[in-house]
Amino acid sequence: MAEKSETIANLDTAVAGPSVSRMPARPFLRLSKSPATSFAALPIAAERVIVIEPKSGAVLFSKNPTVGRPIASIQKLLTALLIVERGSLKERIEVLPEDLPADAQCLPVTAGLRPGDAYSRQSLLSAMLIGSANDAASALARDHSGKVQAFVDAMNVRAKELGMHSSRFCNPGGLPHEEQFSTAEDVAVLARTVDDIPDVRAIVATQACNLIHGDGSSVRLNNTNRLLRTMPACDGMKTGFTRASGNCLVASGSLRQMRRIVIALNSTMDQIWSDARQLLTLSLGIPDRTSGASLVPD
């Protein structure tokens, strides 16, 4: 399949949208009346799966949706929600030494932020969602609540307000913690919520961005969601990986008047892209090139 044309954002010249009010809790996901036999036949490696129609909350397919395990960087979507609900994305914040990760496990996944440099919240939000940068997540959390732990407390309160009653978060970026977990069902609630926020929708649809440092140098951050480059219907959202979570992906997509969100958790590096592609393909009714049939659920 041909790759999409690449979209690259220069972060400090990007224009943030209007501030959003606090997103309301939405009615809990309801089961679709459509049978899920077509989905069940797919060779899906992910251990926890849910496919939803976000406007209504209808569940088109689920597999172990209430099993709680780590979700890694997927929880950056919750961090993004709190940041966007606060507003003032154009405001610049100074990076402090405490924002930089001390844990070697996350050192490969940073934006290379430098203490003393100032970045707009929009830039840090983009670095966190596009490049999965943990230093950006920490800086945003500390700026929001004064201390990262205070932000984590706010994350857990907000999750409960949204109806995510089977989740617990211990840091803003999804780094390993033995007491941290969520379910596919709760992630679907979160994904529905952020899918309604234009700023978040625009960021997670961006294939790459250039983060500009204080000295004028820049670093390119490629979106970790490979489907953005290989599946035309896909337009977001977020990847995640730790040893405990396995490979995780929330993928959104639209075709004609249909919109779907796929949550695939605890898959493998070899299978996660195939898992999400198959689920999006089937749920959106994209024609099967091998048979000419339309893969619409029965």
FIKOLMI-747706 format. One record per atom (N, C-alpha, C, O): x, y, z. Coordinates in pm, whole numbers, plus 50000, padded with zeros to 5 digits. Layout:
XYZ ...
This chain:
500854988050000 500005000050000 500885012450000 501865013150074 500535022149916 501335034349907 501295042050038 500275042550106 502435047950070 502495055750193 501825069250172 501775074350059 501325075050278 500715088250272 501805098750257 502955096350292 501425110450204 502355121650204 502615125750348 501705125650431 503855129450377 504245131850515 503815145650563 503905155450490 503355146150686 503005158850750 503995161550862 504155153250952 504655173050857 505655176750957 505275190351015 504995199750940 505265191351146 504925203951212 506165209951275 506935203051341 506375223051254 507385230451329 506695235751454 505855244751445 507045230351568 506195231751685 506035245951735 504925249851769 507085253751740 506925267151796 506265276851700 506015288351736 505965272351577 505195280751486 503795275451468 502975281651400 503485263951528 502145258351519 501185266751602 501545272151707 499965267751555 498955275851623 498025266751701 497395257851645 497945269151830 497045261351913 495615265951890 495365277751865 494695256451898 493295259751884 492765266552009 493505268552105 491495270152007 490905276652124 490895267352243 490865255152228 490915273052362 490885264952483 489595256852487 488545261452444 489695244752540 488505236352553 488055236652698 488865237552790 486755235852716 486225234852851 486455220652901 486825211852824 486245218553028 486435205353086 485505195453017 484285197453014 486085184852962 485295175252887 484375167552980 484815163053086 483105166052944 482165159153032 482365144153029 482865138552931 481965137653138 481905123053136 480795119153040 479755125753033 480995108352965 480015104252866 479375091152910 479965083652988 478175088452861 477535075752898 478465064152871 479215064152773 478425054252957 479345042952944 479095035552814 477995035852759 480115028952767 480025021752641 478885011752642 478715004252738 478115011652536 477025002052526 477374991652421 478054994652323 476904979652441 477184969052346 476384970952219 475184974052224 477024969052105 476324969551979 475474956951964 475824946352015 474374958251893 473534946551867 474094937951755 473654926651735 475064943251681 475644935651571 476534924551623 477344926951712 476404912351570 477264901451615 478714904051577 478994910751478 479624898751656 481054901251635 481754889151577 482964887551594 481014880351508 481624868151458 482744870951359 483744863851357 482584881351276 483614884551177 484914888551245 485994884651201 484814896351352 485994900351427 486654888351494 487884887251494 485854879551549 486394868051622 487234859151533 488104851951581 486984859451403 487724850951311 489084856651275 489904849751214 489344869251311 490624875351277 491744869451363 491534866651481 492934867551305 494084862451382 494754873651461 495794878851421 494154877251574 494624888551654 495494883451769 495074874851846 496724888751779 497634884551886 497404892252015 497714887252123 496874904352006 496664912552125 495774905252226 494764899252188 496154905852352 495404898752456 494164906252500 493204900152549 494164919452484 493034927752527 492674937252412 493514944852364 491434936652370 491014943852250 489624949752271 488784943752337 489404961452214 488054966752204 487994975652080 488934983052051 486894974952008 486664983151890 485354990651913 484324984551942 485395003951900 484205011851929 483875021551816 484735025251736 482615025351813 482145036651733 482085048251832 481225048251920 482975058151820 483135067851929 481945076951955 481715080952069 481185080351852 480075089651873 479025083751967 478575090352061 478645071251943 477615064852025 478195057152142 477515054752242 479465053252130 480065044652231 479775030052209 480085021752295 479185026552094 478855012652067 480125004252058 481095008051993 480104992752123 481224983352117 480964973452004 479984966052008 481834973451904 481674964451790 482324951051815 481894940851761 483354950951899 484044938451931 484874940652057 485394951552079 484994930352138 485874931252254 486434917552288 485844907252258 487594917952350 488294905852393 489004909252523 489904917652526 488614902852630 489174905652763 489174920652794 490194926052835 488034927552775 488034942152788 488174947352930 488484959152949 487954938953031 488004943753169 489204938453246 489284940153368 490144932253178 491364927453242 492324939153261 492644946153165 492784941253383 493664952453413 495134948753408 495584939653478 495884955953325 497334954453316 497924967953275 497164976953238 499244969453279 499834982153236 499504985353090 499324976353009 499444998253059 499175002652922 500295011552868 500175016952758 501375012952945 502555020452899 502165034652855 501375041352922 502715039152743 502545053152702 501145056652654 500865068252626 500265046852644 498875049952611 498315059952711 497465068252675 498775059452836 498225068452937 498655082952917 498165091852986 499565085352824 499875099252788 498645106352731 498575118652733 497665098752681 496425104952636 495675111552751 495055121952733 495745105452870 495125111552988 495895124053030 495295134153066 497215123253027 498025135053055 497675146452959 497525157953000 497535143052831 497175153152732 495815159352763 495635171452748 494875151152806 493545156352838 493615166952947 493015177652935 494345164053054 494455173753163 495125186653118 494715197553158 496155185353035 496865197252988 495965205852900 495915218052916 495245199652808 494385207152717 493215213452791 492805224652760 492675206352890 491565211952967 491995224253047 491175233053076 493265224753082 493755236653153 493785248853062 493565260053106 494075246552932 494125257552836 495495264052831 496455258752885 495575275652764 496805283552753 497945275352692 499055275152746 497685268652580 498715260352518 499845268652459 500945263552438 499605281352431 500665289852376 501655294252484 502775298452451 501265293352610 502145297952718 503415289652723 503375277452706 504545296352745 505835289552748 506205286052892 505945293652985 506805274452907 507235270053040 508705266453035 509205261252935 509395269253142 510825266453150 511045252253201 510425247953299 511925245153135 512265231553177 513215232153296 514185239853296 512945224053397 513775223253516 514535209953517 514095200453453 515655209253589 516405196653596 515545184953643 515745173553598 514585187553731 513745176653783 512825170753676 512275159953696 512655177853564 511805172753457 512485161753376 511815154153307 513785160953385 514525151253305 514525137753374 514765137153494 514265127053301 514145113853363 515455108853419 516495109653353 515405103753541 516585097753603 516615082853580 517655076353599 515475077153537 515355062753518 515895059053381 515395063853280 516905050653377 517535046853251 516565039953156 516795039653035 515465034353210 514515027353125 513865036653023 513435032152917 513795049553054 513085058652963 514025067752886 513555075952807 515325066652908 516245075752842 516155075552690 516305086152629 515895064052625 515795064352479 514575071952429 514555076152313 513565073852512 512325080052466 512175093852530 511375095752621 512945103252482 512865117052528 512975126252408 513325122052298 512665138952431 512825149052327 514125156652342 514385166052268 514955152652439 516215159652461 516035173552518 516805182652487 515005175252601 514775188452662 515965192652746 516665184352804 516195205752753 517355211052823 516915220452934 516115229552910 517405218353055 517055227453165 517385241853129 518455244753074 516475250753160 516645264853127 515985269052998 515675280752980 515785259552906 515075262652782 513585263852809 513055257252899 512915272152732 511465273852745 510785269152618 511235271952507 509705261952635 508925256652524 507445259752550 507015260652665 506685261352444 505255263152463 504645249852507 505175239152478 503535250652578 502835238352617 502435230452492 502445218152493 502085237752386 501725231052261 502885222652209 502685211452163 504095228152216 505275220852169 505535208452252 505815197752198 505435209752384 505675198252471 504585187852456 504855175852462 503355192252438 502245182952416 502475175052288 502235162952284 502935181652184 503225174852058 504385165152072 504325153952021 505445169352142 506585160452163 506165147952239 506655137052212 505255149552334 504785138352414 503925128852333 504065116652344 503025134152251 502085125552178 502665120152048 502335108952009 503515127851982 504095123351856 505315114551880 505405103451829 506255119651959 507495112251984 507485104152110 508465097352140 506375104552186 506235097352313 507295101452414 507785093152491 507655114252414 508755119252497 508365119852644 507415126752682 509105112552726 508825112152869 509275124752942 508685128553043 510315131452892 510715143952955 509655154652932 509415162953021 509025154652816 507935164052791 506745161252882 506115170552933 506435148452903 505325144852992 505595149753134 504695154953200 506825148053181 507175152353317 507115167553331 506625172653431 507615174653231 507595189253236 506165194553237 505835203853311 505315188753154 503915192953151 503215190053283 502435198253331 503505178453341 502865174653468 503295184053580 502455188753657 504585186753588 505085195653694 504555209753676 504195216353774 504505214353552 503975227753525 502495228653562 502045238953612 501755218253537 500315218153563 499995218553712 499125226153755 500695210353791 500285208353930 501335212054033 501105210554153 502485216953989 503535220654083 504495209354112 505705211354117 503955197454130 504735185354151 504145174154066 502935173654044 505005165154020 504525154053937 503535145454014 502535141053958 503805143054143 502895134654221 501515141054232 500505134054229 501475154154245 500175161054250 499435159354118 498205158054116 500175159454009 499555157253878 499015143053868 497925140853816 499785133353916 499325119453915 498025118053993 497105110953951 497945124754106 496705124554184 495545130154100 494445124754102 495825140954028 494785146853942 494395137453829 493225136953790 495365130053776 495065120153672 494055109853723 493085106653654 494295104853842 493415094453895 492015099853927 491025092853908 491955112153976 490645118354000 489895120153868 488705116953859 490595125253768 489955127753638 489505114653574 488435113953513 490315104253587 489935091253531 488625086353590 487755081553518 488485087453721 487245083153786 486065091553740 484965086353721 486285104553722 485205113253673 484725109053535 483545110353503 485635104153454 485285099753319 484595086153317 484025082253216 484655079053429 484095065553433 485125054553418 484775042953396 486405058253429 487485048253421 487715042453560 488685046053628 486845033653602 486855028853740 487785016953763 487935012353877 488415012053657 489305000453672 490725004053632 491424996053571 491155016053668 492475020953631 493155027553750 492505033053838 494485026653750 495285034153845 496565038553776 497225030553710 496905051253792 498075056853726 499065061853830 498675067653931 500355059653803 501405063153899 502435072853843 503305077453916 502355076053716 503225086253656 502565091353529 501655084953477 502995102853478 502305108953363 502615102553229 501875104653133 503695094753221 504115089853091 503915075153064 504055070652950 503585067353167 503395053053148 504615044653173 504655032853135 505635050453236 506835042653268 506485031653368 505505032853441 507275020853371 506925009253453 506705012553600 507495019853661 505635007153655 505325008253797 504414996553831 503414994153762 504734989153936 504014976853966 502564979154008 501764969754004 502214991254047 500844993854092 500015001153987 498945006454018 500485001553864 499835009153758 499134999653662 499704989553620 497875002753626 497124993853538 495925001153480 495505011553530 495394995553373 494124999953316 493564988553233 494204978153217 492364990553180 491694980353100 491434985852960 491454997952938 491174976852866 490824981252731 489554989652733 489424999352658 488614985752818 487344993152829 487585007452879 487015016952826 488435008852980 488735022253031 489495030552928 489245042552915 490415024252857 491145031452752 490185036352644 490375047152589 489165028352614 488175032552516 487425044952562 487145053952483 487105045552691 486465057452748 487365069652729 486905080252687 488645068052759 489615078952744 489755083052598 489745094952565 489875073152509 490055076052367 488855083552309 489025092652229 487655079752349 486455086852305 486515101452346 486125110352271 486995103852467 487025117452520 488005126152443 487645137052398 489235121552427 490235129852358 489955130852209 490415140152144 489205121252154 488865121852012 487985133851980 487885137851864 487355139552080 486505151252062 487255164452077 486645175152068 488565163852099 489345176052122 490175179151997 491105171751966 489875189951925 490575192851800 492085193651813 492805188751725 492595199851921 494055200851937 494705187051943 495735184751880 494105178152018 494665164652030 494535157251898 495475150551855 493375158251834 493165151651705 494225155951604 494765147651530 494525168851601 495505174051505 496905168951536 497655165351444 497265168551662 498605164051699 498805149351667 499805145851604 497885140851707 498095126451688 498005122451541 498385111251506 497505131251456 497465128551312 498735132851241 498905130251122 499645139551313 500875144951254 501955134351249 502245127851350 502555132451133 503525121751115 504895124851176 505605115651216 505255137451184 506555141151242 506505155851282 505685163551231 507395159551374 507455173551416 508905177351444 509735168751473 509175190151435 510495195451468 510385203651596 509705213951599 511045198951701 511045206151828 512255215351831 513395210851817 512015228251850 513075238151845 513555241351986 512765245352072 514855239452010 515445242152141 515795256952155 515685264752061 516225260552276 516505274552306 517605280652224 517585292752199 518575272652179 519685278052100 519385278151951 520265281351870 518155274751914 517765274851773 517935261551704 517425259751593 518625252151766 518735238851707 517395231651720 516545235651798 517235221151644 515975213951648 516205198951644 517255194251601 515205191551689 515235177151683 513955172551616 512865177451646 514085163251525 512925157751455 512385146051536 513135137051575 511085146151561 510415135351631 509415128951537 508465135351492 509625116351506 508715109051419 507585102751500 507815097851611 506395102851445 505265096751515 505505081851528 505845075151431 505315076751648 505555062551674 504445053751618 504575041551617 503345059851572 502235052351514 502495049751367 502245058451283 502995038051335 503385034651198 502195034651102 502375037250983 500995031951152 499835031351063 499535044850998 498915045250891 499965055751059 499755068850998 500435069950862 499965077250775 501525062650843 502275063350719 501885052450620 502215053450502 501185042250666 500935030750579 499465027550557 499145019450469 498565033550633 497135030750620 496385043850603 496225051250700 495925046850483 495285059850458 494115063050551 493905074750582 493375053150594 492205055850678 492585059550821 491775065550892 493795056150865 494195058651003 494585073351022 495325078950940 494085079551130 494405093551156 494835096351301 494675107751345 495345087151374 495795088151514 495775074051572 495455064951494 496075071051704 496245080051813 497605078351882 498445087251872 497835066851953 499005065952041 499475051652056 498685042252062 500815050152062 501445037252087 501895036252232 501905046052306 502285024152271 502855022152404 503595008952411 503214999152346 504655008652489 505374996052511 506194996552638 506955005952662 506044986452720 506974982552825 506974967352826 506144961152761 507904961452899 507894946852907 506594941652968 506074931252926 506064949053065 504844944553132 503604946353047 502664938453055 503584956752965 502384959752885 502374952652751 501314951052690 503554948552704 503634943952566 503424955752472 503404967252516 503264952852345 503044963352247 501574967252246 500694958652233 501314980152259 499954985352269 499734996252164 500675003352127 498504997352118 498185007752020 496715011552030 495825003052031 496475024552037 495145030052014 495195036251875 496035044951849 494325031851786 494325036651648 492925041351611 491945034051629 492835053451559 491555058751513 491565059551362 492615060651299 490365059051303 490275059851158 488885063551113 487905061251184 488805069250994 487525073350936 487475069350790 488485069250720 486275066250745 486025063350604 484565066750576 483655062050643 484365075250472 483025080250443 482415086250569 482995095450626 481295081550614 480655087150733 480945079050858 480365081750964 481825069350849 482125060650963 483395065151034 484355069450970 483395063951166 484595066351245 484715055151347 483715051151408 485915049951365 486145038951457 487415041551538 488325048451492 487455035851658 488655035851741 488935021551783 488055014551833 490165017351761 490625003851796 491605004851911 492535012951908 491414996752012 492374995552122 492894981252121 492124971852139 494194979752100 494844966552100 495984966952201 496954974252183 495864959052308 496824959252418 497464945552436 496854935252408 498714945652484 499444933352511 499574924552388 499264912652391 500024930752279 500344923352158 501864921452152 502554923252252 502374917952035 503804916152017 504324926251915 503544932151840 505624928351914 506224937651820 505924933751676 505744942351590 505884920751649 505644915951514 504184917251472 503884918451353 503264916951569 501844915851536 501014928351561 499904929351507 501494937951639 500634949051679 500084956751560 498924960651561 500904959051458 500444966851342 499414959051263 498424964651216 499654946151247 498674937651179 497364937051256 496284937651198 497474935851389 496264935551473 495394947751448 494214946651416 496004959451463 495234971951451 494734974051308 493604978551288 495574970851211 495154972551071 493934963851040 492974968550978 493984951251082 492864942351055 491574947251122 490504947051061 491694951751245 490514956251318 489934969051259 488714970451249 490804978451219 490314990551154 489714987451017 488664992750981 490374978850942 489894975050809 488494969150816 487604973050741 488324959650906 487024953050919 485954962650970 484844962950917 486284970451071 485274979151132 484854990651041 483734995751053 485744994850950 485415005650858 484845000750726 484455008850641 484784987550707 484244982250583 485134984650464 484644986250352 486444984950485 487394986850375 487424974150291 487534963250347 487334975150157 487324963250073 488564954650093 489684959650105 488354941750097 489444932050105 490004930249965 489324924749878 491244934649941 491834934249808 492034920049756 492144917849635 492074910449847 492314896749803 491054890149750 491134881049667 489874894549797 488634887949756 487654897349687 486704892749624 487904910449698 486954919949642 485754922249730 484884930249697 485694915249842 484554916649932 484754928450024 485874933050046 483664933350077 483724944150175 483674938150313 482734930950348 484694941150393 484794934950525 483934942250627 484454948350720 482644941650609 481714947750702 481184937050796 480804926350750 481144939650927 480644929551021 479254924850982 478424932750937 479014912050999 477704906250968 476604912451053 475434908651040 
